[in-house]
């Protein structure tokens, strides 16, 4: 497949590649020059827990744990168990 370099130095990966490899905007790649006219593009693994805070904040109620939780009995969770 072909890709054209823009005047800003940007390449667009073909949609088939993006869909097949589930590529998303913001993912980081390493570009290595192998030789004149030869390059290697490698997707870098995301940092552990990358996006976790944003995901938690998108949860109802902000998703963040209560810093001062009240204590409660587990009996309220299992009322039928004696």
Buried (B, 14 or more C-beta within 10 A) or exposed (E): EEEEEEEEEEEEEEEEEBEEEEBEEEEEEEEEEEEEEEEEEEEEEEEEEEEEEEEEEEEEEEEEEEEEEEEEEEEEEEEEEE
